[in-house]
Amino acid sequence: MQRTLSEHIAYLEQKIAMLKKQLEEPERVASEQNEIEIDLGIAERALAHFRRAFDFEQRLKKSLSDS
């Protein structure tokens, strides 16, 4: 089953919040901390891409409806 862009965005926002919360946990060893930071960076970049795609989709829909 494919997700809509808004579903991807919501998923990534939840994932980022979870990863940030994990970073606040003091009992992490350095290797775990580094892996979480890498995953967080990837998720944040993916979120930025999905938001741009969503914005583009909205502009396209508006442009088509104005025609």
Buried (B, 14 or more C-beta within 10 A) or exposed (E): EEEEBEEBBEBBBEBBEBBEEBEEEEEBEEEEEEBBEEBBEEBBEBBEEBBEEBEEEEEEEEEEEEE
